[in-house]
């Protein structure tokens, strides 16, 4: 197969979608499929992941406004792809979009022009990310608009991939009518298991006898990190031999550091911020953790939770979409009610810190959970769906042929109509869903 992936975020950007696309692409190349990635340019900055040269050769970089609104994101210029002869010559059998806007719209145009099926992975709950836009635009109206744009976009596709059952149920309730397939991003369990705890503990001055509470992820506003800092501070106060290892970087780091400082020097000095880690350094950090904590409620898949479990680390988290599929309360960690207070979270964490035999039992179950999400399994599932979608599309194209220029014209109309309809619905407070019995691609 020839598969073209359109994504607004990709390496060297650090984030869940970029990592998911990287995993999918690497697995498809390993299975001897031809892959092309269409992604924006990103400026070099500290903490970014280097792009392997053999992978970068498969990337078409689109001119972009980098570091948009003082964030780490780039905003690609969608029409820049029209100048890409490489994309034209690729002759994709299927186009896989990873966003419902910007390059997602470009994917819709390209799929229509080339008369190939378009699929979409609903990686993100976009209403939780509107704070990256200018403050003058933010509010409930924008949140409603973002959610509805994703729904309408999904219904223009041949099929949608959901990273978890929670997201499948959510987007179906929002009005997605095309087939939805649950395909999580896979993890490399064997590679994660190569991490060495001793190296990370030496690097970050964590004595062998201390218990390490870990967290991995972008330190961003949507991750509920003030809550996490408050709970960690309370638990560290109860367990003097515990340390916190915070892996990641982002705008919320300063607020977290301030909260730890406010809890007193005895707490702040036992918290280590590592910045962004990748490769062996990240795997060593996972291995050094005795417990993993997670309080985000904006996830579509608990990818870092599965990675932590692959290292044999139980998880304590809040019940939320993408999390409840990974964490089983009392089996491989604790899953607390979403409305639990930081005190409740701290009590559960402190209790686990005091029960090493219970943590050891959870660790065995955690490894089993991670193995069920091994990337070899998820890749086979995704490719099987691709093959079925391509075959179905070819049959429908033969039955109802149409000129490519008409499909492209229709795609432009759909893009305008969907954005306008979503905006109107958000403004009046009632968003009408458009049920499409015949998806565009």
C-alpha positions in Angstrom: 0.0 0.0 0.0 0.9 3.6 -0.5 -0.3 5.7 2.5 0.1 9.5 2.8 -0.2 10.9 6.4 -1.2 14.5 6.9 -0.5 15.9 10.4 -0.2 19.3 11.9 2.4 18.0 14.4 5.4 15.8 13.8 9.0 15.4 14.9 11.0 17.3 16.0 7.9 18.6 17.9 7.3 16.6 21.1 3.8 15.5 21.8 1.3 12.7 21.8 0.2 13.1 18.2 3.7 13.4 16.9 4.7 10.2 18.7 1.6 8.4 17.5 2.2 9.3 13.9 5.9 8.3 14.2 4.9 4.9 15.6 2.3 4.3 12.9 4.7 5.3 10.1 7.7 3.3 11.4 5.5 0.2 11.7 4.1 0.6 8.2 7.5 1.0 6.7 8.7 -2.0 8.6 5.8 -3.9 7.0 7.2 -2.8 3.6 4.5 -0.3 2.7 5.3 3.0 1.1 4.7 6.0 3.4 4.7 9.8 2.9 4.2 12.3 5.8 3.0 15.8 5.1 3.8 18.0 8.0 4.7 21.7 8.8 8.1 23.0 9.4 9.3 23.3 13.0 12.1 25.6 14.3 14.8 24.0 16.4 14.4 24.5 20.1 15.7 22.9 23.3 14.0 19.6 24.2 12.9 18.7 20.7 13.4 15.1 19.5 15.8 14.7 16.6 14.3 13.3 13.5 16.1 10.1 12.2 17.5 10.8 8.8 15.9 7.8 7.2 12.5 9.0 8.5 12.9 12.6 7.5 13.4 11.4 3.9 9.7 10.4 3.9 8.5 13.8 5.1 7.2 16.6 2.9 7.7 19.8 5.0 5.1 22.5 4.4 5.8 26.2 4.9 4.4 27.2 8.3 4.1 30.0 10.9 6.3 28.5 13.5 5.8 29.0 17.3 2.3 30.1 16.8 1.0 32.5 19.5 4.2 31.9 21.5 3.5 28.1 21.7 5.7 25.2 20.5 3.2 24.5 17.7 3.5 25.4 14.0 0.6 26.4 11.8 1.1 25.1 8.2 0.0 27.1 5.2 -2.5 24.5 3.8 -2.3 25.6 0.1 1.5 25.2 0.2 1.0 21.5 -0.6 -0.3 22.4 -4.1 3.3 23.1 -5.1 4.5 19.7 -4.0 5.4 17.6 -7.0 6.5 14.8 -4.6 3.0 14.5 -3.2 1.6 14.4 -6.7 4.0 11.7 -7.8 3.4 9.6 -4.7 0.1 8.2 -6.0 -1.4 7.3 -2.6 -3.9 4.4 -2.2 -5.2 6.0 1.0 -4.8 9.3 2.8 -4.7 9.3 6.6 -5.5 12.6 8.3 -4.5 13.2 11.9 -6.3 16.5 12.4 -9.7 18.0 11.2 -8.3 21.4 10.3 -5.4 23.1 8.5 -3.5 20.2 6.9 -6.6 18.1 7.6 -8.5 20.2 5.2 -5.6 19.8 2.7 -5.9 16.0 3.2 -9.6 16.3 2.3 -8.8 18.2 -0.9 -6.0 15.8 -1.9 -8.2 12.7 -1.3 -11.0 14.2 -3.4 -8.6 15.3 -6.2 -6.9 11.8 -6.4 -10.2 9.9 -5.7 -8.8 7.8 -2.9 -10.3 7.1 0.5 -9.7 9.5 3.4 -9.5 8.2 7.0 -9.1 10.3 10.2 -7.7 9.5 13.7 -9.5 11.4 16.4 -6.3 11.8 18.5 -7.4 14.9 20.4 -10.3 16.5 22.3 -9.9 19.8 20.6 -12.1 21.7 22.9 -9.4 21.3 25.6 -6.8 23.0 23.4 -8.5 26.3 22.5 -6.3 28.2 25.0 -3.5 28.0 22.4 -5.5 30.5 20.3 -5.4 34.3 21.1 -7.2 35.1 24.3 -9.8 37.3 22.5 -11.2 34.2 20.8 -11.4 31.9 23.8 -14.7 30.8 25.4 -17.4 28.2 25.4 -18.4 29.2 21.9 -14.9 28.4 20.6 -14.9 25.1 22.5 -18.3 24.1 20.9 -17.0 25.1 17.5 -13.8 23.0 17.9 -15.8 19.9 18.9 -18.3 20.3 16.1 -15.6 20.9 13.4 -14.1 17.5 14.4 -17.5 15.8 14.2 -18.3 17.2 10.8 -14.9 16.4 9.4 -15.1 12.8 10.6 -18.3 12.4 8.7 -16.6 13.4 5.4 -14.2 10.4 5.8 -14.6 6.8 4.8 -13.8 5.8 8.4 -12.6 7.1 11.7 -10.0 5.6 14.1 -10.5 6.2 17.8 -7.6 5.6 20.2 -9.9 4.2 22.9 -13.4 3.0 23.5 -14.1 6.1 25.5 -13.4 8.3 22.5 -15.4 6.0 20.2 -18.4 6.4 22.4 -18.0 10.1 22.8 -17.7 10.9 19.1 -20.5 8.6 18.2 -22.7 10.5 20.7 -21.6 13.7 19.2 -22.9 12.6 15.8 -20.2 10.7 14.0 -22.1 8.3 11.7 -19.3 6.7 9.6 -17.6 3.5 10.7 -15.5 4.0 13.9 -12.6 1.6 14.6 -10.8 1.5 17.9 -7.1 1.3 17.2 -4.8 2.5 20.0 -1.3 3.7 19.3 1.0 0.8 20.0 4.0 0.7 22.3 7.3 -1.1 22.0 7.2 -3.2 25.2 10.6 -4.9 24.5 12.4 -1.6 24.0 10.8 0.0 27.1 11.9 -2.9 29.2 15.6 -2.1 28.3 15.5 1.0 30.6 18.0 0.9 33.5 16.8 2.4 36.8 20.3 2.7 38.1 21.4 5.1 35.4 18.5 7.5 35.9 18.8 7.3 39.7 22.5 8.2 39.4 21.9 11.0 36.9 19.2 12.6 39.1 20.8 11.9 42.5 18.0 9.6 43.6 19.4 7.1 46.3 18.5 3.5 45.9 16.4 3.4 49.1 14.0 6.2 48.1 10.7 5.6 46.5 10.3 7.5 43.2 6.9 8.9 42.1 7.0 9.7 38.4 5.2 11.6 35.7 5.9 11.9 32.0 4.2 14.4 29.6 4.1 17.9 28.2 3.8 20.3 31.1 0.9 22.2 29.5 -2.3 23.8 30.9 -4.7 21.2 29.6 -2.9 18.4 31.7 -4.4 19.4 35.1 -0.9 19.9 36.5 -1.6 22.3 39.4 -3.8 19.5 40.8 -1.0 17.0 40.4 1.5 19.3 42.1 -0.9 19.9 45.0 -1.4 16.1 45.5 2.3 15.3 45.2 3.2 18.0 47.7 0.7 16.5 50.2 2.0 13.0 49.7 5.7 13.9 49.8 5.0 15.6 53.2 3.6 12.3 54.5 6.4 10.1 53.1 9.9 11.8 53.7 11.7 9.0 51.8 9.8 9.6 48.6 11.0 11.7 45.6 9.1 13.1 42.6 10.6 12.8 39.1 8.8 15.1 36.6 9.7 14.3 32.9 8.7 16.9 30.3 8.8 20.6 29.5 6.2 23.2 28.9 4.5 26.4 30.1 3.1 24.8 33.2 6.5 24.0 34.7 6.8 27.4 36.3 3.5 27.1 38.1 4.3 23.6 39.3 7.6 24.8 40.7 5.9 27.7 42.4 3.4 25.3 44.1 6.2 23.0 45.3 8.1 26.0 46.6 5.0 27.2 48.5 4.8 23.8 50.2 8.2 24.5 51.7 11.9 23.8 51.0 11.6 20.2 52.4 9.2 19.4 49.6 10.7 21.4 46.7 14.1 19.9 47.2 12.7 16.4 46.7 11.2 17.2 43.3 13.3 16.7 40.2 12.4 18.3 36.8 14.3 16.6 34.1 13.1 18.6 31.1 12.2 16.7 27.9 13.8 13.2 27.5 13.8 10.7 24.7 15.5 7.5 23.7 17.4 5.6 26.4 17.2 8.5 28.9 13.4 8.4 28.8 13.4 4.6 29.2 15.8 4.8 32.2 13.5 7.4 33.8 10.5 5.1 33.4 12.5 2.2 34.9 13.5 4.4 37.9 9.9 5.0 38.9 8.1 3.0 41.6 4.7 4.6 40.9 3.4 6.7 38.0 0.9 9.5 38.7 -1.5 11.0 36.1 -4.2 13.6 36.6 -5.0 14.7 33.1 -8.7 14.5 32.1 -8.2 15.6 28.5 -6.6 12.5 27.0 -7.9 10.3 24.2 -5.4 7.5 25.0 -3.2 6.9 28.0 -0.1 6.3 26.0 2.4 7.3 28.7 0.4 5.2 31.1 0.9 2.1 28.9 4.6 3.0 28.6 5.0 3.3 32.3 3.3 -0.1 32.8 5.6 -1.7 30.2 8.4 -0.7 32.6 6.6 -2.5 35.4 5.4 0.7 37.0 1.8 0.8 38.5 -0.3 3.9 37.9 -2.5 6.1 40.0 -4.7 8.3 37.9 -8.1 10.1 37.7 -10.9 8.4 35.8 -11.1 9.9 32.3 -11.4 9.1 28.7 -8.3 7.1 27.4 -7.2 6.5 31.0 -9.9 4.0 32.1 -9.0 1.7 29.3 -5.5 1.3 30.7 -5.8 1.6 34.5 -7.9 -1.0 36.3 -8.6 0.1 39.9 -7.0 -2.3 42.4 -5.5 -4.4 39.6 -2.6 -2.5 38.0 -2.9 0.7 40.2 -5.6 3.0 41.3 -8.3 4.7 39.3 -9.9 7.5 41.3 -13.1 9.3 40.6 -12.7 12.3 38.3 -14.0 14.6 41.0 -11.6 13.4 43.7 -9.8 16.2 45.6 -6.0 16.5 45.7 -6.3 15.3 49.3 -8.1 12.1 48.1 -5.4 11.6 45.4 -2.6 12.1 47.9 -4.1 9.6 50.4 -4.3 7.0 47.7 -0.7 7.7 46.6 0.6 7.7 50.2 -1.2 4.4 50.9 0.4 2.8 47.9 3.9 4.1 48.8 3.6 2.4 52.2 2.7 -1.0 50.6 5.6 -2.4 48.5 4.1 -5.9 48.3 0.9 -4.4 46.8 2.9 -2.4 44.3 4.8 -5.5 43.3 1.5 -7.3 42.6 0.2 -4.3 40.6 3.5 -4.3 38.6 2.9 -7.8 37.3 -0.6 -6.8 36.1 0.8 -3.6 34.6 3.2 -5.5 32.4 0.3 -7.7 31.2 -1.7 -4.6 30.4 1.1 -3.1 28.4 1.7 -6.3 26.4 -1.9 -6.1 25.2 -1.0 -2.8 23.6 2.1 -4.0 21.9 2.7 -2.0 18.6 3.0 -5.2 16.5 -0.6 -6.1 17.3 -2.0 -2.6 16.8 -0.2 -2.2 13.5 -1.6 -5.4 12.0 -5.1 -4.2 13.1 -4.7 -0.8 11.4 -3.3 -2.2 8.2 -6.2 -4.7 8.0 -8.7 -1.8 8.2 -6.8 0.1 5.5 -7.0 -2.8 3.2 -10.8 -3.2 3.7 -11.4 0.5 3.2 -9.4 0.6 0.0 -11.2 -2.4 -1.4 -14.6 -1.0 -0.6 -13.7 2.4 -2.1 -12.5 0.8 -5.3 -15.8 -1.0 -5.7 -17.9 2.1 -5.0 -15.8 4.2 -7.4 -16.3 1.7 -10.2 -20.1 1.7 -9.5 -20.4 5.5 -9.3 -17.6 7.1 -11.3 -17.2 10.9 -11.3 -14.6 13.3 -12.7 -11.9 14.2 -10.2 -12.4 18.0 -10.7 -16.0 17.6 -9.5 -14.9 15.7 -6.4 -12.3 18.5 -5.7 -15.0 21.2 -6.2 -17.3 19.3 -3.8 -14.5 19.1 -1.2 -14.0 22.8 -1.2 -17.8 23.3 -0.7 -17.8 20.8 2.1 -14.9 22.6 3.9 -16.7 25.9 3.7 -20.1 24.5 4.6 -18.8 22.5 7.6 -16.9 25.4 9.1 -19.8 27.8 8.6 -22.3 25.4 10.0 -20.2 24.6 13.1 -19.7 28.3 13.7 -23.4 29.1 13.4 -24.3 26.2 15.7 -21.8 27.3 18.3 -23.0 30.9 18.2 -26.7 30.1 18.6 -25.9 27.4 21.2 -27.4 24.5 19.3 -25.1 22.7 16.8 -27.0 20.8 14.1 -25.2 17.6 13.0 -25.0 16.8 9.4 -25.6 13.1 8.8 -23.8 12.0 5.6 -25.1 8.8 4.1 -22.4 9.1 1.4 -19.0 10.2 2.7 -16.9 12.2 0.2 -14.1 9.7 0.2 
